[in-house]
Amino acid sequence: MAQQHLDPTNPLTGPAATGDALAGYLRAQATEFLRALRLHRETGSGASGSEGSAEAARALRRSARRISAGLHTFQSLLDSDWCEAMRPELAWVSGTLAMEHAYTARLERLLTALHRLSGSTALPGQTAGTAAGRADAPAGTRADSTAGTRADSTASGRADSAAGGRTGPAAGGRTAAAAPLPQRAAARDAGPRSPSAPERGNLTVGAAKAGALLDRQLTLARTRAHSTALQALGSSRFHAVADKVAVLASEVPLTRAAGSTDLRPLAAAAQDRLADAVAALPLVTAGNPYNAAALVHGLSPDTVPHPQDAPWHQVRLLLRLHRYAREAVNGPKGNAVVDLRLLSAGRALNRHRDASEAAAAAAQAARTPRIAPATAYALGVLHADQRHEVEAARFAFQQCWQKETVRTS
């Protein structure tokens, strides 16, 4: 299995990359930024955004992150005042464009977890008339929420009768409603009578209402994030950033000594910062599956992010800086060379961040005033499930990080 971790492009070996290579890397990323911006303007942006517009926004974020990382890691080779002014603006662009996608993915993650915890293998199928802007809030979830509300105010037998009548009115829905309770229970135990029956029956009243509450909150947040992104892209602040990137595509503000300065020591410094941050993580605890460490302080009344997650988030950012530094040192073809060890570690940390933020969203929804106890219980189970996902992501990171990289000379 060591062959999966070959590292033929170690920044500490091979021919020296100088400031000229850094200039080429930054120009390439600036050109990609401008190309993505042009694509975003050509595809347009509606109330929910088209697929082409969403892909252009992702490309803008990718190039902005790489430019900002290059300015951070190799700042000593660039004009310091220009770097200090440019980095916060690039971070603002990347963060603003990332929010809509983050809320979309978070809602999908939580709804999928609700169905999984309720015994369903997947989200209910989408109908053809589902709006594109609400594609992450399945129609089955809203239907289950409506059914759960009715069931909350009527007897459970009447709810089952109504479900049977809607599923197959010609197949004896009224007969099932008029049958005695033991016969109706036997009919339910006999299995689903149509493909839509499992979609309704797999969510309890509390889970259905929890899904509806999360749908409302995260869809509203996503809509606001979309509006904020549109306003940002049309603001004078963004146009100033785009103008600076356009200048960067043709002229990189290198220092006089940058042309003969080796990039490898700076890239190695980024790698050392990552190694120090990883060494501070509780990897011994994370290496024990089902250690429940991620559930500590799970009942804390604080609404701030989970304190034990912050070091892992910092490692994720440092790992990204390390990867981008490798790309700059490796030259124009650096993006095509992938260290599978770093890639696996990055995926584990991305999963850690997503689960942590999803757990925080479930906890925030559970703090909604005057919700039913069943809804609060379902949100508590969902929060614990996502904290277990945090623990699993830490275990996955520990497993892939402990594997030694085999370097080739």
C-alpha positions as CSV (number, residue, x, y, z in Angstrom):
1,M,0.0,0.0,0.0
2,A,3.0,2.3,0.2
3,Q,2.8,2.8,-3.5
4,Q,-0.3,4.9,-2.9
5,H,1.9,7.5,-1.2
6,L,4.7,8.1,-3.7
7,D,5.9,11.6,-3.5
8,P,8.0,12.4,-6.6
9,T,7.7,16.1,-6.2
10,N,9.0,16.8,-2.7
11,P,9.6,20.6,-2.5
12,L,12.9,19.9,-0.6
13,T,14.5,18.0,-3.6
14,G,14.8,18.5,-7.3
15,P,15.7,21.6,-9.3
16,A,15.3,24.9,-7.5
17,A,12.2,27.0,-8.2
18,T,12.8,30.7,-7.9
19,G,10.7,33.8,-7.9
20,D,10.1,33.5,-11.6
21,A,8.2,30.2,-11.0
22,L,6.1,32.0,-8.4
23,A,5.3,34.8,-10.8
24,G,4.2,32.3,-13.4
25,Y,2.0,30.5,-10.8
26,L,0.4,33.7,-9.7
27,R,-0.2,34.9,-13.2
28,A,-1.9,31.6,-14.1
29,Q,-4.2,31.8,-11.0
30,A,-5.0,35.4,-11.8
31,T,-5.9,34.4,-15.4
32,E,-8.1,31.6,-14.1
33,F,-9.8,34.2,-11.8
34,L,-10.6,36.5,-14.7
35,R,-11.8,33.6,-16.9
36,A,-14.2,32.4,-14.1
37,L,-15.4,36.0,-13.6
38,R,-16.2,36.3,-17.3
39,L,-18.0,32.9,-17.3
40,H,-20.0,34.0,-14.3
41,R,-21.2,37.1,-16.1
42,E,-22.0,35.2,-19.3
43,T,-24.1,32.5,-17.5
44,G,-26.0,35.1,-15.5
45,S,-27.5,34.5,-12.1
46,G,-31.2,34.2,-11.2
47,A,-33.0,33.7,-8.0
48,S,-31.3,30.4,-7.4
49,G,-28.4,30.6,-9.8
50,S,-27.7,28.3,-12.8
51,E,-25.3,25.4,-12.8
52,G,-22.9,27.3,-14.9
53,S,-23.0,30.3,-12.6
54,A,-22.4,28.0,-9.6
55,E,-19.4,26.4,-11.3
56,A,-18.0,29.8,-12.1
57,A,-18.4,30.8,-8.5
58,R,-16.5,27.7,-7.4
59,A,-13.7,28.5,-9.9
60,L,-13.5,32.1,-8.5
61,R,-13.1,30.7,-5.0
62,R,-10.4,28.2,-6.1
63,S,-8.3,30.8,-7.8
64,A,-8.8,33.4,-5.0
65,R,-7.7,30.9,-2.4
66,R,-4.6,30.0,-4.3
67,I,-3.6,33.6,-4.9
68,S,-4.1,34.4,-1.3
69,A,-2.1,31.4,-0.2
70,G,0.7,32.3,-2.5
71,L,0.8,35.8,-1.1
72,H,0.8,34.4,2.5
73,T,3.5,31.8,2.0
74,F,5.9,33.8,-0.2
75,Q,5.2,37.3,1.1
76,S,8.9,37.9,1.6
77,L,9.4,37.8,-2.2
78,L,6.6,40.2,-3.0
79,D,5.7,43.8,-2.2
80,S,4.7,43.6,1.4
81,D,2.2,46.5,1.4
82,W,0.5,45.2,-1.7
83,C,0.2,41.7,-0.1
84,E,-1.2,43.1,3.1
85,A,-3.8,45.0,1.2
86,M,-4.7,42.2,-1.2
87,R,-5.0,39.2,1.1
88,P,-8.0,40.3,3.1
89,E,-9.9,41.3,0.0
90,L,-9.3,37.8,-1.6
91,A,-10.4,36.2,1.7
92,W,-13.5,38.3,1.6
93,V,-14.3,37.2,-2.0
94,S,-13.7,33.5,-1.2
95,G,-15.7,33.6,2.0
96,T,-18.6,35.4,0.5
97,L,-18.9,33.1,-2.4
98,A,-18.6,30.0,-0.2
99,M,-21.6,30.7,2.1
100,E,-24.3,29.7,-0.3
101,H,-22.7,26.4,-1.2
102,A,-22.0,25.7,2.5
103,Y,-25.7,26.2,3.5
104,T,-26.8,24.0,0.5
105,A,-24.5,21.2,1.5
106,R,-25.3,21.5,5.2
107,L,-29.0,21.2,4.5
108,E,-28.5,18.2,2.3
109,R,-26.3,16.6,4.9
110,L,-28.7,17.0,7.7
111,L,-31.8,15.9,5.8
112,T,-29.9,12.8,4.6
113,A,-28.9,12.1,8.2
114,L,-32.5,12.4,9.4
115,H,-33.6,9.8,6.9
116,R,-30.8,7.5,7.7
117,L,-31.5,7.7,11.4
118,S,-35.1,7.1,10.7
119,G,-34.3,3.8,8.8
120,S,-34.4,5.1,5.3
121,T,-31.4,4.4,3.0
122,A,-31.7,7.6,1.0
123,L,-33.7,10.8,0.6
124,P,-37.1,10.4,-1.1
125,G,-37.0,10.9,-4.8
126,Q,-37.5,14.4,-6.2
127,T,-40.5,15.3,-8.2
128,A,-40.1,16.8,-11.6
129,G,-41.7,20.1,-10.5
130,T,-39.3,20.7,-7.7
131,A,-37.9,24.2,-7.9
132,A,-34.1,24.4,-8.6
133,G,-33.6,26.7,-5.7
134,R,-35.0,24.1,-3.3
135,A,-33.4,21.1,-4.8
136,D,-31.7,20.3,-1.5
137,A,-35.0,20.3,0.4
138,P,-36.7,17.1,-0.9
139,A,-40.4,17.2,-1.6
140,G,-40.7,14.0,0.5
141,T,-39.4,15.9,3.5
142,R,-42.0,18.6,3.2
143,A,-44.7,16.1,2.6
144,D,-43.6,14.2,5.7
145,S,-43.6,17.4,7.6
146,T,-47.2,18.1,6.6
147,A,-48.2,14.6,7.5
148,G,-46.4,14.9,10.8
149,T,-48.3,18.1,11.6
150,R,-51.6,16.4,10.9
151,A,-50.6,13.3,12.9
152,D,-49.8,15.5,15.8
153,S,-53.4,16.8,16.1
154,T,-55.2,13.5,15.2
155,A,-55.2,9.9,16.3
156,S,-52.5,7.7,14.9
157,G,-55.1,5.4,13.3
158,R,-56.6,8.3,11.4
159,A,-53.1,9.3,10.2
160,D,-52.5,5.8,8.9
161,S,-55.9,5.8,7.2
162,A,-55.2,9.0,5.5
163,A,-51.8,7.6,4.3
164,G,-53.5,4.5,3.0
165,G,-56.1,6.5,1.2
166,R,-53.6,8.7,-0.6
167,T,-51.3,5.8,-1.5
168,G,-54.0,3.7,-3.1
169,P,-57.6,5.0,-2.9
170,A,-58.7,2.3,-5.4
171,A,-56.9,-0.4,-3.5
172,G,-59.1,-0.3,-0.4
173,G,-57.9,2.7,1.6
174,R,-61.4,3.1,3.1
175,T,-61.5,-0.5,4.0
176,A,-58.2,-0.2,5.8
177,A,-59.6,2.8,7.7
178,A,-62.7,0.9,8.8
179,A,-60.8,-2.2,9.8
180,P,-60.1,-2.9,13.5
181,L,-56.9,-1.8,15.0
182,P,-55.2,-5.3,15.0
183,Q,-56.0,-5.7,11.4
184,R,-54.6,-2.3,10.5
185,A,-51.4,-3.2,12.4
186,A,-51.1,-6.4,10.6
187,A,-51.6,-4.6,7.3
188,R,-48.8,-2.2,8.2
189,D,-46.5,-5.1,9.2
190,A,-47.2,-6.8,5.9
191,G,-44.9,-4.2,4.2
192,P,-45.3,-1.2,1.9
193,R,-48.1,-1.3,-0.7
194,S,-46.5,1.2,-3.0
195,P,-43.0,2.8,-3.6
196,S,-44.2,6.0,-1.8
197,A,-45.2,4.3,1.4
198,P,-41.6,3.9,2.8
199,E,-41.0,7.6,2.2
200,R,-43.9,8.6,4.4
201,G,-43.5,5.9,7.1
202,N,-39.7,6.3,7.7
203,L,-40.0,9.7,9.4
204,T,-41.6,10.1,12.8
205,V,-43.5,13.2,13.7
206,G,-40.5,14.7,15.5
207,A,-38.1,13.9,12.7
208,A,-40.4,15.3,10.1
209,K,-40.9,18.5,12.0
210,A,-37.1,18.7,12.7
211,G,-36.5,18.4,8.9
212,A,-39.0,21.1,8.2
213,L,-37.5,23.4,10.7
214,L,-34.0,22.9,9.3
215,D,-35.3,23.3,5.8
216,R,-36.8,26.7,6.7
217,Q,-33.8,28.0,8.6
218,L,-31.1,26.9,6.2
219,T,-33.0,27.7,3.1
220,L,-33.5,31.2,4.4
221,A,-29.8,31.5,5.2
222,R,-28.9,30.2,1.8
223,T,-31.2,32.7,0.1
224,R,-29.6,35.5,2.1
225,A,-26.1,34.2,1.2
226,H,-27.1,34.2,-2.4
227,S,-28.3,37.8,-2.3
228,T,-25.1,38.8,-0.4
229,A,-22.9,37.2,-3.0
230,L,-24.8,38.9,-5.9
231,Q,-24.4,42.3,-4.1
232,A,-20.7,41.6,-3.5
233,L,-20.0,40.8,-7.1
234,G,-21.6,44.0,-8.2
235,S,-20.0,46.2,-5.6
236,S,-17.2,48.7,-6.1
237,R,-15.1,46.7,-3.6
238,F,-15.2,43.6,-5.8
239,H,-14.4,45.6,-8.9
240,A,-11.4,47.0,-7.2
241,V,-10.2,43.5,-6.4
242,A,-10.9,42.3,-10.0
243,D,-8.8,45.3,-11.3
244,K,-5.9,44.3,-9.0
245,V,-6.1,40.7,-10.2
246,A,-6.1,41.8,-13.8
247,V,-2.9,43.7,-13.1
248,L,-1.5,40.7,-11.4
249,A,-2.2,38.6,-14.5
250,S,0.4,40.6,-16.4
251,E,2.7,42.0,-13.7
252,V,3.6,40.4,-10.4
253,P,5.1,42.8,-7.8
254,L,8.2,40.8,-7.0
255,T,11.1,42.1,-5.0
256,R,14.5,42.6,-6.7
257,A,16.0,39.6,-5.1
258,A,13.1,37.3,-5.8
259,G,14.4,36.3,-9.2
260,S,17.3,34.3,-7.7
261,T,15.6,33.3,-4.4
262,D,14.8,29.6,-3.9
263,L,11.2,28.9,-3.1
264,R,11.8,25.6,-1.3
265,P,12.8,27.0,2.1
266,L,9.5,29.0,2.2
267,A,7.5,26.0,1.2
268,A,9.4,23.9,3.8
269,A,8.4,26.5,6.4
270,A,4.8,26.0,5.5
271,Q,5.2,22.3,5.8
272,D,6.9,22.7,9.3
273,R,4.0,24.9,10.5
274,L,1.6,22.1,9.4
275,A,3.7,19.4,11.1
276,D,3.7,21.4,14.4
277,A,0.0,21.9,14.3
278,V,-0.6,18.2,13.7
279,A,1.7,17.3,16.5
280,A,-0.5,19.4,18.9
281,L,-3.6,17.4,17.9
282,P,-4.8,14.5,20.2
283,L,-4.0,11.9,17.6
284,V,-3.6,9.1,20.2
285,T,-7.2,9.7,21.3
286,A,-8.4,10.1,17.7
287,G,-6.7,6.8,16.8
288,N,-9.1,4.9,19.1
289,P,-12.5,4.3,17.4
290,Y,-15.6,5.2,19.3
291,N,-13.7,7.2,21.9
292,A,-16.7,9.6,22.3
293,A,-14.2,12.5,22.7
294,A,-16.2,14.6,20.2
295,L,-19.3,14.5,22.4
296,V,-17.6,16.2,25.3
297,H,-19.3,19.6,26.1
298,G,-22.1,18.5,23.8
299,L,-24.6,20.0,26.3
300,S,-22.8,23.3,26.7
301,P,-25.1,26.3,26.6
302,D,-22.5,28.3,24.6
303,T,-23.5,29.1,21.0
304,V,-19.9,29.6,19.9
305,P,-18.3,26.9,17.7
306,H,-17.2,23.8,19.5
307,P,-13.9,24.7,21.2
308,Q,-12.2,21.3,20.6
309,D,-12.8,21.7,16.8
310,A,-10.7,24.8,16.4
311,P,-7.2,23.1,16.3
312,W,-8.5,20.7,13.6
313,H,-9.9,23.6,11.6
314,Q,-6.5,25.3,11.9
315,V,-4.7,22.1,10.6
316,R,-7.1,22.1,7.7
317,L,-6.1,25.6,6.7
318,L,-2.4,24.9,7.1
319,L,-2.7,21.7,5.0
320,R,-4.3,23.8,2.3
321,L,-1.4,26.3,2.5
322,H,1.1,23.4,2.3
323,R,-0.7,22.0,-0.8
324,Y,-0.7,25.3,-2.6
325,A,2.9,25.9,-1.8
326,R,3.8,22.6,-3.4
327,E,1.8,23.6,-6.5
328,A,3.8,26.8,-6.8
329,V,7.2,25.1,-6.3
330,N,6.3,22.3,-8.7
331,G,5.9,24.7,-11.6
332,P,3.1,25.0,-14.2
333,K,2.3,21.3,-14.0
334,G,2.1,21.3,-10.2
335,N,-1.7,21.1,-10.2
336,A,-1.5,17.7,-12.0
337,V,0.7,16.1,-9.3
338,V,-1.3,14.8,-6.4
339,D,0.0,13.4,-3.1
340,L,-2.7,10.9,-2.2
341,R,-1.7,11.1,1.5
342,L,-2.3,14.8,1.5
343,L,-5.5,14.4,-0.5
344,S,-6.9,11.9,1.9
345,A,-6.0,14.0,4.9
346,G,-7.7,17.0,3.3
347,R,-10.8,15.1,2.6
348,A,-11.0,13.9,6.2
349,L,-10.6,17.4,7.5
350,N,-13.2,18.7,5.1
351,R,-15.6,16.0,6.4
352,H,-14.7,17.1,9.9
353,R,-15.5,20.7,9.2
354,D,-18.8,19.8,7.5
355,A,-19.9,17.6,10.3
356,S,-18.9,20.1,13.0
357,E,-20.9,22.9,11.2
358,A,-23.9,20.6,10.7
359,A,-23.9,19.7,14.4
360,A,-23.9,23.4,15.3
361,A,-26.8,24.0,12.9
362,A,-28.8,21.2,14.6
363,A,-28.0,22.6,18.0
364,Q,-29.1,26.1,16.9
365,A,-32.4,24.7,15.5
366,A,-33.0,22.9,18.8
367,R,-32.8,26.3,20.6
368,T,-35.8,27.6,18.7
369,P,-38.5,28.7,21.2
370,R,-41.7,26.7,21.7
371,I,-40.8,23.7,19.6
372,A,-42.4,20.3,20.5
373,P,-40.5,17.9,22.7
374,A,-40.4,15.3,19.9
375,T,-38.8,17.8,17.6
376,A,-36.2,18.8,20.1
377,Y,-35.4,15.1,20.7
378,A,-35.0,14.5,17.0
379,L,-32.6,17.4,16.7
380,G,-30.7,16.2,19.7
381,V,-30.2,12.8,18.1
382,L,-29.2,14.5,14.9
383,H,-26.6,16.6,16.8
384,A,-25.1,13.6,18.5
385,D,-25.0,11.8,15.1
386,Q,-23.0,14.6,13.5
387,R,-20.6,14.8,16.5
388,H,-20.0,11.1,15.9
389,E,-19.2,12.0,12.3
390,V,-16.7,14.5,13.7
391,E,-15.1,11.7,15.6
392,A,-15.0,9.4,12.6
393,A,-13.4,12.1,10.5
394,R,-10.7,12.5,13.2
395,F,-10.1,8.8,13.1
396,A,-9.8,8.8,9.3
397,F,-7.3,11.7,9.4
398,Q,-5.2,9.9,12.0
399,Q,-5.1,6.8,10.0
400,C,-4.0,8.4,6.7
401,W,-1.6,10.8,8.4
402,Q,0.3,8.1,10.2
403,K,1.2,6.5,6.8
404,E,4.7,7.5,5.8
405,T,5.2,9.0,2.4
406,V,7.6,7.1,0.1
407,R,9.7,9.5,-1.8
408,T,11.5,8.8,-5.1
409,S,14.8,10.3,-6.0
